[in-house]
Amino acid sequence: MDMSVVHGSVVVGVDGSEPAAAALDWAVRQAAVEGRELIVVHACGVPGAMQDFEDIVANERGLMSVGRSIAREAVREARLTDATIGVDSIVTMGHAETVLGEASESADLVVLGARGRGTVASALLGSVSATLARESHCPVIIIRAFDESPEEDGRPVVVGVDGTPVSSAAVEFAFRMASLRGAPLTLLHATWDLREQAAPVADLRSYAEKVNLSEDEERLVAETVAGLCEKYPDVAVTESYRRGEPVRRLVEASREASLVVVGSRGRRLLATTLLGSVSRGVAERAYCPVAVVRP
């Protein structure tokens, strides 16, 4: 497939759906604020098994025709939204996760739409968002159709922090997003609280150690943001320490946020206290756009 993606561009997946339209709107505004090229990408899928070659060719032609129509409309909408940005499109045969994953090798961001809280199913997405969150070469932004441009109303960017390299990459990205939007930044560290679990606590001393980590937590956060406050002096930073299950705490914070940023270790690495599988839970349930960042 021909994937001539401009290096450092903003890539947005489109499929003609309402969630994809919301993703396109977010991607246009992001490209404009950073002065980046916008690349509209439509993956046509792969025809199912058919008995003769002529049917396969005819089916591919039909899919490509529909895909070009979807991409043309997305390009038109993007230019109407902001005529100052450069916009191009790519329409190709292939599975969406493969096509967008390849595009992520050159892109600065990949933006996807999702149908709503609790589900990431659409013609474009489904497992696509989860796959890209694990495997994308650049940050992935997941947008829902009901998100109402919250990044423009002064609400903070929220980022999950746990002191690991995964967390550090997410925090640096969050500083950048906050700076671009003139938004405050909240660093949220959530510690799992065993009292929220149904299973009884067998070792009370171990439990006490787990829920009294304030000094260690503060040190982890301080080490994670070292140098970033100087790099982004325009960003007002607040530290937030919460007890409880990390997904729940980040989702709660998303109600008042313009963007929630979480880290993802990828398919081959284990989850940490805060991050790892948390990224998918937050992406599925948050009330605002979610950025998933791999180190």
Backbone as CSV, one residue per row, in Angstrom:
resi,resn,N_x,N_y,N_z,CA_x,CA_y,CA_z,C_x,C_y,C_z
1,MET,0.836,-1.192,0.000,0.000,0.000,0.000,0.871,1.240,0.000
2,ASP,0.402,2.307,-0.608,1.154,3.549,-0.654,0.807,4.390,0.561
3,MET,1.773,4.545,1.478,1.541,5.303,2.705,2.529,6.461,2.778
4,SER,2.364,7.423,1.878,3.252,8.586,1.834,2.772,9.614,2.851
5,VAL,3.037,9.331,4.115,2.599,10.211,5.197,3.693,11.237,5.482
6,VAL,3.336,12.504,5.462,4.285,13.575,5.754,4.817,13.408,7.174
7,HIS,6.131,13.473,7.324,6.733,13.314,8.647,6.227,14.404,9.595
8,GLY,5.809,14.000,10.796,5.338,14.946,11.793,3.923,15.434,11.593
9,SER,3.172,14.795,10.709,1.797,15.221,10.438,0.833,14.679,11.483
10,VAL,-0.380,15.237,11.456,-1.482,14.720,12.267,-2.316,13.818,11.361
11,VAL,-2.435,12.559,11.729,-3.199,11.582,10.939,-4.528,11.325,11.621
12,VAL,-5.608,11.350,10.853,-6.925,11.063,11.411,-7.602,9.970,10.579
13,GLY,-8.112,8.948,11.252,-8.852,7.884,10.574,-10.296,8.292,10.374
14,VAL,-10.821,8.108,9.163,-12.210,8.469,8.871,-12.938,7.281,8.259
15,ASP,-14.227,7.185,8.547,-15.053,6.126,7.959,-16.467,6.606,7.658
16,GLY,-16.692,7.931,7.718,-18.009,8.478,7.428,-18.957,8.488,8.606
17,SER,-18.529,8.023,9.768,-19.397,7.952,10.941,-19.329,9.240,11.754
18,GLU,-20.266,9.393,12.692,-20.269,10.561,13.578,-19.020,10.605,14.462
19,PRO,-18.593,9.473,15.045,-17.353,9.535,15.825,-16.149,9.965,14.999
20,ALA,-16.070,9.502,13.760,-14.961,9.900,12.900,-15.017,11.399,12.600
21,ALA,-16.221,11.946,12.478,-16.368,13.388,12.250,-15.864,14.170,13.459
22,ALA,-16.147,13.665,14.679,-15.644,14.318,15.887,-14.121,14.252,15.935
23,ALA,-13.564,13.109,15.535,-12.111,12.969,15.497,-11.497,13.919,14.479
24,LEU,-12.147,14.070,13.337,-11.657,14.972,12.298,-11.623,16.411,12.816
25,ASP,-12.678,16.834,13.502,-12.725,18.192,14.026,-11.585,18.445,15.000
26,TRP,-11.337,17.485,15.906,-10.245,17.623,16.876,-8.905,17.665,16.159
27,ALA,-8.737,16.793,15.164,-7.470,16.713,14.441,-7.183,18.002,13.671
28,VAL,-8.224,18.598,13.084,-8.051,19.859,12.355,-7.540,20.936,13.300
29,ARG,-8.156,21.052,14.466,-7.749,22.087,15.417,-6.342,21.831,15.963
30,GLN,-5.994,20.558,16.144,-4.646,20.236,16.606,-3.602,20.571,15.540
31,ALA,-3.892,20.232,14.283,-2.974,20.559,13.190,-2.794,22.065,13.074
32,ALA,-3.876,22.807,13.259,-3.815,24.261,13.137,-2.979,24.893,14.245
33,VAL,-3.165,24.432,15.492,-2.468,25.052,16.613,-0.971,24.773,16.560
34,GLU,-0.573,23.649,15.923,0.849,23.328,15.830,1.442,23.606,14.451
35,GLY,0.605,24.030,13.497,1.102,24.286,12.165,1.554,23.024,11.443
36,ARG,0.839,21.926,11.654,1.198,20.643,11.039,0.277,20.304,9.871
37,GLU,0.764,19.431,8.994,-0.050,18.897,7.904,-1.075,17.928,8.479
38,LEU,-2.273,17.908,7.900,-3.305,16.950,8.281,-3.447,15.900,7.186
39,ILE,-3.383,14.635,7.581,-3.545,13.530,6.638,-4.794,12.746,7.003
40,VAL,-5.770,12.748,6.107,-7.007,11.988,6.285,-6.791,10.589,5.720
41,VAL,-7.031,9.565,6.529,-6.771,8.183,6.108,-8.047,7.352,6.190
42,HIS,-8.361,6.659,5.095,-9.470,5.707,5.097,-8.951,4.341,4.662
43,ALA,-9.167,3.339,5.510,-8.804,1.955,5.196,-10.046,1.231,4.705
44,CYS,-9.973,0.691,3.495,-11.158,0.094,2.865,-11.472,-1.311,3.349
45,GLY,-10.598,-1.909,4.133,-10.825,-3.284,4.541,-10.321,-4.247,3.488
46,VAL,-10.587,-5.515,3.714,-10.147,-6.566,2.790,-11.349,-7.399,2.400
47,PRO,-11.601,-7.597,1.090,-12.752,-8.402,0.664,-12.688,-9.807,1.245
48,GLY,-13.864,-10.346,1.561,-13.924,-11.711,2.060,-13.644,-12.719,0.960
49,ALA,-13.580,-13.976,1.341,-13.301,-15.032,0.364,-14.407,-15.092,-0.691
50,MET,-13.997,-15.104,-1.934,-14.943,-15.192,-3.051,-14.482,-16.287,-4.004
51,GLN,-15.391,-16.706,-4.864,-15.073,-17.863,-5.700,-14.239,-17.519,-6.919
52,ASP,-14.401,-16.337,-7.497,-13.584,-16.050,-8.675,-12.924,-14.692,-8.575
53,PHE,-11.849,-14.542,-9.324,-11.006,-13.368,-9.276,-11.767,-12.098,-9.668
54,GLU,-12.648,-12.206,-10.646,-13.393,-11.036,-11.114,-14.250,-10.439,-10.000
55,ASP,-14.846,-11.290,-9.186,-15.647,-10.795,-8.057,-14.767,-10.043,-7.056
56,ILE,-13.568,-10.566,-6.795,-12.649,-9.926,-5.860,-12.269,-8.535,-6.363
57,VAL,-11.914,-8.450,-7.652,-11.520,-7.171,-8.237,-12.678,-6.175,-8.190
58,ALA,-13.884,-6.641,-8.541,-15.056,-5.763,-8.537,-15.344,-5.262,-7.125
59,ASN,-15.187,-6.142,-6.139,-15.439,-5.751,-4.754,-14.423,-4.716,-4.288
60,GLU,-13.161,-4.904,-4.630,-12.126,-3.943,-4.251,-12.386,-2.582,-4.895
61,ARG,-12.780,-2.585,-6.142,-13.081,-1.330,-6.833,-14.234,-0.599,-6.144
62,GLY,-15.236,-1.356,-5.748,-16.370,-0.745,-5.053,-15.957,-0.148,-3.721
63,LEU,-15.146,-0.882,-2.952,-14.681,-0.387,-1.664,-13.824,0.867,-1.820
64,MET,-12.956,0.861,-2.828,-12.104,2.021,-3.062,-12.923,3.229,-3.487
65,SER,-13.967,3.011,-4.280,-14.816,4.114,-4.717,-15.510,4.763,-3.524
66,VAL,-16.064,3.937,-2.644,-16.727,4.455,-1.445,-15.700,5.159,-0.553
67,GLY,-14.530,4.552,-0.411,-13.494,5.139,0.435,-13.042,6.503,-0.056
68,ARG,-12.875,6.640,-1.366,-12.467,7.939,-1.915,-13.536,9.000,-1.666
69,SER,-14.786,8.601,-1.754,-15.882,9.535,-1.503,-15.852,10.000,-0.043
70,ILE,-15.636,9.080,0.880,-15.559,9.419,2.311,-14.386,10.351,2.570
71,ALA,-13.237,10.040,1.977,-12.047,10.862,2.185,-12.216,12.252,1.595
72,ARG,-12.820,12.345,0.406,-13.037,13.658,-0.211,-13.909,14.540,0.671
73,GLU,-14.969,13.962,1.221,-15.859,14.730,2.091,-15.125,15.172,3.352
74,ALA,-14.274,14.294,3.908,-13.514,14.658,5.110,-12.541,15.787,4.817
75,VAL,-11.879,15.733,3.666,-10.954,16.802,3.272,-11.711,18.117,3.108
76,ARG,-12.877,18.044,2.508,-13.695,19.252,2.318,-14.086,19.855,3.665
77,GLU,-14.511,19.006,4.596,-14.902,19.492,5.922,-13.713,20.097,6.652
78,ALA,-12.551,19.469,6.514,-11.357,19.978,7.183,-11.007,21.369,6.677
79,ARG,-11.075,21.570,5.377,-10.729,22.868,4.792,-11.759,23.931,5.139
80,LEU,-13.016,23.518,5.286,-14.039,24.470,5.720,-13.819,24.884,7.173
81,THR,-13.365,23.926,7.989,-13.124,24.214,9.400,-11.937,25.152,9.582
82,ASP,-10.871,24.917,8.820,-9.680,25.782,8.923,-8.945,25.759,7.583
83,ALA,-9.030,26.850,6.867,-8.433,26.934,5.530,-6.930,27.160,5.574
84,THR,-6.365,27.344,6.768,-4.940,27.662,6.858,-4.049,26.425,6.854
85,ILE,-4.618,25.250,7.114,-3.778,24.057,7.224,-3.695,23.324,5.890
86,GLY,-2.597,22.583,5.708,-2.473,21.715,4.548,-3.169,20.399,4.815
87,VAL,-3.955,19.921,3.862,-4.721,18.683,4.044,-4.475,17.759,2.857
88,ASP,-4.211,16.495,3.148,-4.065,15.482,2.109,-4.829,14.240,2.553
89,SER,-5.006,13.285,1.663,-5.755,12.079,2.015,-5.068,10.845,1.463
90,ILE,-5.296,9.733,2.148,-4.814,8.422,1.718,-5.973,7.452,1.807
91,VAL,-6.270,6.777,0.703,-7.305,5.742,0.664,-6.631,4.471,0.160
92,THR,-6.721,3.400,0.933,-6.007,2.188,0.557,-6.736,0.955,1.058
93,MET,-6.503,-0.164,0.408,-7.036,-1.426,0.891,-6.241,-1.863,2.112
94,GLY,-6.896,-2.514,3.031,-6.202,-3.009,4.216,-7.035,-2.847,5.463
95,HIS,-6.620,-3.541,6.522,-7.295,-3.410,7.814,-6.894,-2.091,8.465
96,ALA,-7.835,-1.460,9.158,-7.596,-0.131,9.715,-6.404,-0.114,10.666
97,GLU,-6.285,-1.124,11.529,-5.187,-1.114,12.491,-3.827,-1.217,11.801
98,THR,-3.783,-1.972,10.680,-2.529,-2.099,9.937,-2.190,-0.805,9.215
99,VAL,-3.184,-0.230,8.544,-2.972,0.995,7.778,-2.578,2.152,8.699
100,LEU,-3.324,2.341,9.786,-3.025,3.439,10.697,-1.730,3.188,11.472
101,GLY,-1.451,1.931,11.775,-0.188,1.603,12.433,0.999,1.968,11.564
102,GLU,0.899,1.697,10.272,1.971,2.069,9.348,2.083,3.583,9.244
103,ALA,0.942,4.262,9.211,0.955,5.730,9.148,1.608,6.328,10.388
104,SER,1.451,5.656,11.545,1.991,6.178,12.800,3.514,6.223,12.815
105,GLU,4.172,5.506,11.900,5.629,5.515,11.854,6.168,6.889,11.484
106,SER,5.391,7.654,10.724,5.821,8.997,10.305,5.049,10.105,11.003
107,ALA,3.875,9.787,11.543,2.994,10.811,12.099,3.458,11.318,13.460
108,ASP,3.003,12.513,13.823,3.195,13.036,15.174,2.088,12.540,16.088
109,LEU,0.866,12.427,15.556,-0.300,11.946,16.290,-1.182,11.140,15.352
110,VAL,-1.879,10.145,15.892,-2.965,9.474,15.178,-4.238,9.711,15.981
111,VAL,-5.275,10.199,15.319,-6.535,10.536,15.988,-7.624,9.603,15.493
112,LEU,-8.393,9.025,16.431,-9.459,8.075,16.116,-10.749,8.494,16.798
113,GLY,-11.880,8.096,16.228,-13.174,8.318,16.849,-13.664,7.065,17.553
114,ALA,-14.456,7.248,18.605,-15.081,6.129,19.320,-16.533,6.470,19.590
115,ARG,-17.392,5.472,19.692,-18.832,5.713,19.743,-19.322,6.288,21.055
116,GLY,-18.757,5.895,22.171,-19.266,6.415,23.444,-18.626,5.717,24.607
117,ARG,-18.956,6.142,25.822,-18.373,5.541,27.009,-18.778,4.089,27.122
118,GLY,-17.794,3.251,27.481,-18.054,1.841,27.688,-17.924,1.005,26.446
119,THR,-17.731,1.627,25.300,-17.573,0.855,24.077,-16.686,1.597,23.110
120,VAL,-15.893,0.861,22.346,-15.054,1.478,21.317,-15.355,0.824,19.982
121,ALA,-16.623,0.507,19.727,-17.001,-0.193,18.505,-17.519,0.775,17.462
122,SER,-16.963,0.695,16.262,-17.496,1.392,15.107,-16.920,0.729,13.880
123,ALA,-17.365,1.154,12.704,-16.838,0.561,11.478,-15.331,0.728,11.404
124,LEU,-14.811,1.850,11.932,-13.382,2.091,11.887,-12.666,1.457,13.069
125,LEU,-13.281,1.526,14.246,-12.566,1.186,15.455,-12.799,-0.252,15.909
126,GLY,-13.593,-0.466,16.933,-13.643,-1.787,17.515,-12.335,-2.060,18.200
127,SER,-11.627,-3.097,17.772,-10.332,-3.430,18.373,-9.218,-2.535,17.861
128,VAL,-9.500,-1.692,16.883,-8.455,-0.871,16.268,-7.801,0.046,17.292
129,SER,-8.602,0.737,18.107,-8.045,1.665,19.081,-7.166,0.940,20.089
130,ALA,-7.613,-0.240,20.544,-6.819,-1.005,21.506,-5.504,-1.461,20.877
131,THR,-5.561,-1.900,19.624,-4.350,-2.342,18.937,-3.366,-1.200,18.771
132,LEU,-3.862,-0.046,18.331,-2.976,1.102,18.128,-2.405,1.613,19.450
133,ALA,-3.201,1.569,20.511,-2.702,1.997,21.818,-1.505,1.157,22.245
134,ARG,-1.485,-0.120,21.847,-0.364,-1.000,22.178,0.804,-0.844,21.220
135,GLU,0.520,-0.580,19.951,1.543,-0.749,18.929,1.907,0.511,18.147
136,SER,1.160,1.597,18.293,1.437,2.801,17.521,2.828,3.345,17.826
137,HIS,3.451,3.922,16.812,4.771,4.527,16.966,4.674,5.971,17.455
138,CYS,3.471,6.502,17.592,3.272,7.873,18.076,2.050,7.880,18.991
139,PRO,1.816,8.958,19.710,0.635,9.025,20.571,-0.668,8.850,19.786
140,VAL,-1.643,8.198,20.427,-2.956,7.970,19.834,-3.982,8.763,20.637
141,ILE,-4.813,9.538,19.942,-5.863,10.333,20.585,-7.210,9.710,20.252
142,ILE,-8.007,9.408,21.282,-9.318,8.793,21.092,-10.394,9.829,21.448
143,ILE,-11.247,10.107,20.465,-12.262,11.154,20.585,-13.648,10.535,20.457
144,ARG,-14.598,11.034,21.261,-15.977,10.569,21.150,-16.858,11.641,20.543
145,ALA,-17.945,11.205,19.945,-18.828,12.140,19.241,-19.460,13.159,20.180
146,PHE,-19.591,12.809,21.485,-20.243,13.767,22.379,-19.270,14.744,23.010
147,ASP,-17.971,14.622,22.724,-17.010,15.582,23.250,-17.252,16.941,22.584
148,GLU,-17.348,18.004,23.376,-17.725,19.319,22.865,-16.573,20.315,22.979
149,SER,-15.489,20.048,22.282,-14.333,20.953,22.223,-13.912,21.443,23.608
150,PRO,-13.747,20.545,24.606,-13.450,21.003,25.967,-12.103,21.679,26.090
151,GLU,-11.161,21.413,25.161,-9.836,22.021,25.282,-9.857,23.528,25.116
152,GLU,-10.982,24.104,24.692,-11.064,25.541,24.464,-11.668,26.298,25.646
153,ASP,-12.070,25.610,26.689,-12.765,26.317,27.768,-11.953,26.416,29.052
154,GLY,-10.657,26.211,28.996,-9.801,26.423,30.155,-9.697,25.258,31.110
155,ARG,-10.355,24.153,30.815,-10.246,22.996,31.699,-8.846,22.388,31.605
156,PRO,-8.384,21.716,32.661,-6.997,21.242,32.677,-6.764,20.002,31.821
157,VAL,-5.511,19.807,31.472,-5.034,18.527,30.968,-4.677,17.696,32.198
158,VAL,-5.119,16.433,32.251,-4.834,15.543,33.377,-3.959,14.396,32.888
159,VAL,-2.902,14.093,33.633,-2.019,12.991,33.239,-1.777,12.067,34.418
160,GLY,-1.825,10.758,34.151,-1.529,9.765,35.171,-0.031,9.617,35.362
161,VAL,0.397,9.602,36.635,1.819,9.551,36.967,2.096,8.373,37.899
162,ASP,3.140,7.573,37.587,3.560,6.541,38.541,5.071,6.399,38.637
163,GLY,5.818,7.311,38.021,7.267,7.322,38.188,8.035,6.422,37.249
164,THR,7.361,5.689,36.351,8.040,4.797,35.414,8.366,5.535,34.113
165,PRO,9.228,4.959,33.248,9.472,5.566,31.929,8.197,5.733,31.112
166,VAL,7.249,4.806,31.275,5.964,4.934,30.592,5.267,6.214,31.034
167,SER,5.243,6.421,32.338,4.625,7.609,32.898,5.355,8.871,32.462
168,SER,6.666,8.811,32.427,7.451,9.987,32.048,7.132,10.455,30.642
169,ALA,6.985,9.526,29.710,6.641,9.884,28.331,5.270,10.544,28.285
170,ALA,4.314,10.007,29.047,2.971,10.580,29.077,2.987,11.978,29.677
171,VAL,3.777,12.166,30.731,3.834,13.472,31.393,4.429,14.522,30.464
172,GLU,5.492,14.194,29.747,6.085,15.167,28.830,5.107,15.547,27.729
173,PHE,4.366,14.562,27.208,3.354,14.852,26.200,2.266,15.752,26.780
174,ALA,1.858,15.487,28.020,0.810,16.289,28.656,1.262,17.736,28.846
175,PHE,2.520,17.949,29.227,3.054,19.310,29.333,2.940,20.027,27.984
176,ARG,3.308,19.327,26.922,3.248,19.923,25.585,1.825,20.308,25.223
177,MET,0.853,19.414,25.468,-0.543,19.705,25.139,-1.076,20.876,25.963
178,ALA,-0.715,20.907,27.245,-1.169,22.000,28.100,-0.592,23.335,27.631
179,SER,0.678,23.329,27.272,1.322,24.551,26.805,0.681,25.061,25.518
180,LEU,0.406,24.167,24.590,-0.200,24.555,23.317,-1.568,25.198,23.516
181,ARG,-2.312,24.725,24.515,-3.679,25.192,24.729,-3.785,26.299,25.772
182,GLY,-2.670,26.627,26.411,-2.749,27.605,27.489,-3.565,27.077,28.650
183,ALA,-3.510,25.752,28.870,-4.326,25.111,29.899,-3.473,24.716,31.101
184,PRO,-4.066,24.664,32.292,-3.335,24.139,33.451,-3.152,22.629,33.320
185,LEU,-2.224,22.092,34.106,-1.913,20.661,34.058,-2.063,20.057,35.449
186,THR,-2.781,18.929,35.539,-2.920,18.200,36.791,-2.170,16.886,36.695
187,LEU,-1.221,16.665,37.616,-0.486,15.405,37.700,-1.202,14.533,38.722
188,LEU,-1.786,13.439,38.267,-2.593,12.595,39.160,-1.870,11.282,39.430
189,HIS,-1.593,11.040,40.705,-1.015,9.760,41.127,-2.043,9.030,41.967
190,ALA,-2.479,7.863,41.492,-3.486,7.073,42.214,-2.844,5.812,42.763
191,THR,-3.055,5.559,44.036,-2.544,4.361,44.680,-3.704,3.427,44.976
192,TRP,-3.567,2.198,44.551,-4.620,1.206,44.756,-4.925,1.066,46.238
193,ASP,-6.194,1.175,46.588,-6.631,1.068,47.976,-7.270,-0.296,48.174
194,LEU,-6.634,-1.131,48.985,-7.131,-2.496,49.170,-8.505,-2.531,49.826
195,ARG,-8.896,-1.452,50.491,-10.212,-1.436,51.138,-11.339,-1.448,50.119
196,GLU,-11.013,-1.109,48.850,-12.044,-1.096,47.824,-12.284,-2.483,47.226
197,GLN,-11.444,-3.439,47.613,-11.560,-4.769,47.037,-12.431,-5.669,47.908
198,ALA,-13.062,-6.620,47.288,-13.955,-7.534,48.010,-13.174,-8.519,48.863
199,ALA,-11.954,-8.894,48.434,-11.168,-9.885,49.160,-10.689,-9.313,50.492
200,PRO,-10.655,-10.129,51.570,-10.179,-9.633,52.861,-8.684,-9.340,52.819
201,VAL,-8.217,-8.436,53.682,-6.798,-8.099,53.766,-6.121,-9.096,54.692
202,ALA,-5.188,-9.869,54.139,-4.535,-10.919,54.920,-3.384,-10.365,55.743
203,ASP,-2.667,-9.373,55.231,-1.478,-8.861,55.888,-1.674,-7.380,56.180
204,LEU,-2.071,-7.043,57.406,-2.379,-5.658,57.743,-1.149,-4.765,57.679
205,ARG,0.029,-5.296,58.016,1.236,-4.483,57.938,1.526,-4.114,56.489
206,SER,1.394,-5.100,55.607,1.602,-4.840,54.179,0.594,-3.817,53.685
207,TYR,-0.651,-3.952,54.159,-1.701,-3.004,53.765,-1.346,-1.588,54.217
208,ALA,-0.885,-1.452,55.469,-0.546,-0.129,55.988,0.572,0.500,55.164
209,GLU,1.554,-0.311,54.771,2.646,0.214,53.958,2.137,0.707,52.606
210,LYS,1.157,-0.021,52.065,0.637,0.335,50.745,-0.159,1.636,50.756
211,VAL,-0.819,1.949,51.861,-1.679,3.126,51.866,-1.050,4.338,52.556
212,ASN,0.235,4.233,52.949,0.922,5.367,53.554,2.236,5.625,52.815
213,LEU,2.104,6.044,51.585,3.259,6.227,50.716,3.413,7.672,50.268
214,SER,2.902,8.612,51.054,2.860,9.987,50.572,4.242,10.529,50.209
215,GLU,5.257,10.264,51.038,6.586,10.783,50.741,7.139,10.154,49.463
216,ASP,6.977,8.838,49.338,7.445,8.164,48.138,6.690,8.648,46.911
217,GLU,5.385,8.859,47.066,4.574,9.334,45.941,5.039,10.712,45.485
218,GLU,5.282,11.586,46.452,5.741,12.922,46.107,7.104,12.878,45.417
219,ARG,7.975,11.966,45.855,9.287,11.839,45.232,9.153,11.340,43.799
220,LEU,8.266,10.359,43.581,8.055,9.841,42.237,7.570,10.929,41.286
221,VAL,6.619,11.708,41.746,6.093,12.784,40.911,7.172,13.817,40.629
222,ALA,7.927,14.182,41.664,8.973,15.182,41.497,10.021,14.722,40.477
223,GLU,10.401,13.445,40.545,11.390,12.921,39.606,10.842,12.899,38.187
224,THR,9.544,12.619,38.057,8.937,12.535,36.731,8.890,13.892,36.042
225,VAL,8.635,14.951,36.795,8.472,16.279,36.184,9.761,17.086,36.178
226,ALA,10.849,16.479,36.686,12.113,17.209,36.759,12.499,17.759,35.382
227,GLY,12.715,19.061,35.323,13.121,19.705,34.081,11.971,20.167,33.212
228,LEU,10.788,19.564,33.364,9.673,19.923,32.488,9.044,21.258,32.874
229,CYS,9.028,21.556,34.154,8.475,22.858,34.575,9.335,23.997,34.028
230,GLU,10.651,23.758,33.961,11.539,24.764,33.382,11.364,24.843,31.870
231,LYS,11.141,23.706,31.240,10.950,23.669,29.785,9.638,24.326,29.377
232,TYR,8.613,24.164,30.236,7.292,24.739,29.952,6.888,25.667,31.096
233,PRO,7.555,26.818,31.230,7.266,27.712,32.362,5.871,28.323,32.314
234,ASP,5.216,28.252,31.154,3.874,28.829,31.015,2.789,27.927,31.556
235,VAL,3.132,26.686,31.911,2.119,25.717,32.353,1.989,25.735,33.874
236,ALA,0.788,26.010,34.360,0.492,25.963,35.796,0.226,24.519,36.193
237,VAL,0.996,23.996,37.153,0.950,22.578,37.504,0.348,22.368,38.883
238,THR,-0.563,21.402,38.987,-1.137,20.983,40.261,-0.882,19.495,40.434
239,GLU,-0.475,19.096,41.651,-0.268,17.680,41.952,-1.471,17.158,42.730
240,SER,-1.939,15.975,42.327,-3.109,15.386,42.977,-2.792,13.946,43.358
241,TYR,-2.941,13.622,44.659,-2.682,12.270,45.139,-4.004,11.663,45.598
242,ARG,-4.356,10.530,45.017,-5.646,9.905,45.320,-5.438,8.469,45.772
243,ARG,-6.330,8.012,46.637,-6.416,6.598,46.982,-7.510,5.979,46.128
244,GLY,-7.301,4.772,45.649,-8.336,4.104,44.885,-7.829,3.533,43.583
245,GLU,-8.698,2.829,42.909,-8.362,2.161,41.648,-8.047,3.218,40.583
246,PRO,-6.878,3.134,39.929,-6.431,4.206,39.029,-7.402,4.546,37.908
247,VAL,-8.018,3.545,37.277,-8.956,3.844,36.195,-10.094,4.705,36.718
248,ARG,-10.644,4.335,37.859,-11.766,5.084,38.420,-11.370,6.527,38.711
249,ARG,-10.194,6.715,39.308,-9.758,8.069,39.661,-9.500,8.918,38.411
250,LEU,-8.907,8.339,37.395,-8.658,9.093,36.163,-9.959,9.405,35.436
251,VAL,-10.899,8.478,35.453,-12.199,8.726,34.827,-12.937,9.826,35.570
252,GLU,-12.877,9.801,36.903,-13.491,10.876,37.689,-12.888,12.226,37.302
253,ALA,-11.570,12.268,37.185,-10.890,13.522,36.838,-11.255,13.981,35.435
254,SER,-11.583,13.032,34.550,-11.894,13.381,33.162,-13.168,14.206,33.031
255,ARG,-14.036,14.182,34.054,-15.284,14.953,33.994,-15.007,16.453,33.880
256,GLU,-13.899,16.899,34.452,-13.578,18.328,34.446,-12.341,18.628,33.600
257,ALA,-11.890,17.666,32.806,-10.653,17.831,32.039,-10.931,18.102,30.571
258,SER,-9.955,18.702,29.905,-10.033,18.871,28.455,-9.391,17.691,27.737
259,LEU,-8.443,17.025,28.404,-7.731,15.878,27.835,-7.156,15.078,28.984
260,VAL,-7.256,13.751,28.912,-6.595,12.869,29.870,-5.492,12.122,29.123
261,VAL,-4.297,12.123,29.697,-3.149,11.473,29.078,-2.718,10.294,29.943
262,VAL,-2.591,9.127,29.313,-2.133,7.931,30.022,-1.028,7.270,29.211
263,GLY,-0.204,6.503,29.895,0.865,5.776,29.229,0.446,4.356,28.902
264,SER,1.114,3.768,27.930,0.861,2.375,27.563,2.190,1.691,27.330
265,ARG,2.377,0.525,27.954,3.641,-0.187,27.818,3.765,-0.952,26.513
266,GLY,2.640,-1.251,25.864,2.715,-2.081,24.669,2.428,-3.530,24.983
267,ARG,2.354,-4.354,23.969,1.889,-5.734,24.142,2.892,-6.626,24.863
268,ARG,4.174,-6.279,24.863,5.170,-7.205,25.377,5.587,-6.915,26.805
269,LEU,5.077,-5.845,27.408,5.526,-5.468,28.734,4.379,-5.519,29.741
270,LEU,4.738,-5.765,31.004,3.729,-5.892,32.050,3.182,-4.540,32.472
271,ALA,1.965,-4.544,33.010,1.340,-3.316,33.506,1.984,-2.902,34.824
272,THR,1.913,-1.612,35.145,2.396,-1.100,36.420,1.209,-0.771,37.301
273,THR,1.503,-0.233,38.500,0.429,0.103,39.433,-0.589,1.032,38.802
274,LEU,-0.088,2.056,38.087,-1.008,3.049,37.540,-1.331,2.816,36.078
275,LEU,-0.305,2.424,35.297,-0.482,2.426,33.852,-0.550,1.007,33.296
276,GLY,-0.308,0.852,31.977,-0.431,-0.449,31.351,-1.849,-0.648,30.889
277,SER,-2.558,-1.647,31.452,-3.936,-1.922,31.050,-4.874,-0.781,31.431
278,VAL,-4.441,0.094,32.318,-5.248,1.247,32.704,-5.601,2.091,31.486
279,SER,-4.689,2.160,30.532,-4.919,3.021,29.370,-6.199,2.643,28.646
280,ARG,-6.458,1.356,28.486,-7.673,0.953,27.786,-8.907,1.263,28.631
281,GLY,-8.833,1.010,29.933,-9.973,1.292,30.791,-10.355,2.757,30.765
282,VAL,-9.352,3.631,30.800,-9.626,5.062,30.752,-10.168,5.458,29.390
283,ALA,-9.573,4.925,28.315,-10.020,5.262,26.959,-11.476,4.875,26.738
284,GLU,-11.918,3.799,27.354,-13.287,3.332,27.167,-14.299,4.112,27.990
285,ARG,-13.867,4.727,29.111,-14.827,5.275,30.057,-14.718,6.776,30.291
286,ALA,-13.689,7.421,29.789,-13.465,8.838,30.091,-14.546,9.728,29.483
287,TYR,-14.708,10.904,30.081,-15.702,11.884,29.636,-15.107,12.957,28.727
288,CYS,-13.855,12.783,28.341,-13.185,13.746,27.464,-12.217,12.979,26.569
289,PRO,-11.599,13.631,25.590,-10.606,12.939,24.765,-9.493,12.324,25.604
290,VAL,-8.942,11.215,25.144,-7.883,10.496,25.841,-6.688,10.345,24.916
291,ALA,-5.509,10.669,25.414,-4.271,10.441,24.675,-3.547,9.263,25.314
292,VAL,-3.182,8.280,24.486,-2.416,7.125,24.943,-1.012,7.251,24.368
293,VAL,-0.025,7.299,25.264,1.358,7.583,24.857,2.250,6.420,25.249
294,ARG,2.996,5.916,24.291,3.999,4.886,24.567,5.367,5.525,24.655
295,PRO,6.261,4.981,25.518,7.613,5.554,25.638,8.437,5.261,24.392
